[in-house]
Amino acid sequence: MASGSTFSVIGADVVIKGDISATADLHIDGTIEGDIKCASLVQGEKSSINGAVVAESARMSGKVSGSITARDLVILKSAVIEGDVHYDALTIEQGAQVDGRFAPNARVAVKAVPSAVEAAE
């Protein structure tokens, strides 16, 4: 079984204090107090994340207090986000609440990598 084909569910009654790092896809219905790094994240409406989120794709529908960085980001109408949002592709449903700045992350990443490599040489 390929690692990309697995997923983990964090149930509504689960509270995690600490960072989460996963190669698997995550579905979060509980409460997370810490940063999350994963391939794909689906956040349930009643879930809460207090920390930064970094994912290839993210579908947010709960509360987030922290920054979000994702290539493909969907913010559903039930989402309440307090923090900056960095994305390549962005979809926001009417009614979603975001208190923070939006910035495409592709421009920053592409420019930063070559200069770092050149500086190391």
N, C-alpha and C positions, 0 to 999 in steps of 0.2 A: 504494500500500500504506500503510495506517495505521501510525503508529509503535507503537501498542499491540499489533500483531500480529506483531512481530519478537521474536526471542530470541537470546541469545548463550550459548555453552557454553564454560566454562573447564575444560579437560581435567585429568585426574588428574596429569599430569606437569608442569603449569604452576604456577609460584610467582610471585605478584605482590606486590611491595613498593610500597605506595602506595594512595591512596584510589581507589575505583571509583564512578563516577556514571553511571547509565544510565537512559534512558527505556524501554529494552527490558526484557523479562523475562530474568533470569539463571539459568543452571543451573551450579552450581559443584561441581566434583569435585576441584579442586586446592587449593592453599594460598594464602590471602590474608593479608597483613600490612598492614592498613589498614582504613579505614572503607568501608562499602558503602551506597550509596543507589540504590534501583531500584524499579520498579513491583512486580515479583513476583520472589521468590527461591526457588529450589529448591536445597537443599544436599544433596549426596551423602554417604553414610555415611562414606567415608574422607577427606572434605575437612576442612580446618581454617581457621577464620577467627579472626584475632587483631585485633579492632577492633569498632567499633560497627556495627550493622546497622539501617537504616531502610528499610522497605518497606511497600507497601500490603498485600501478602500474602506470607507466608513459610512455607515448609515445611522445617523444620530436622531433619537426621538425622545430622549430624557433630558436630565439636567447635567450640565458640564460646567465645572468651575476650573478653568485652565485652558491652555492653548490646544488647538487641534491642527495637526499637519497630516494631510492625506493627498494622494494623487487624485482619487475620485471620491468626492465628498457629497453626501446627500444629507440635508438638514430638513427633517420633517416638521410639520406644523406644530406638533406637540413639544418640540425641543426648546429648551431654555439654556443658552450658552453665554457664559461670562468669561470671555477671553479672546485672544486673537486667533484668527482662522487663516491657515495657509493651505493652498490647494493648487491643483492643475486643472481639474474640471469640477465645477460647483453647481449644485442644484439646491434651491431653497424653496420650500413650500410656503405659500402665503399663510401668515399667522405665526411663523417661527420667530422666536425672540433671540437676537444676538446682540450682546453688549461687548463690542470689541472691534478690532480692525480686521479688514480683509486684505490679503495680499497673495498674489500668485507666487508659488514657491519655485517654479521652474527657472525663472530668470536669475534668481539668487544662486541656486545650486549649480547651474551651468557655468556661471562666471567664477564662482569660488573654487571649483575643482581644478581647472587649468592653472590658475595662479598659485595654488598650493603646491602643485606638482613642479612647476617651474622654480619656485622658491627652494624646494628641496634639492634640486640638481646642482 
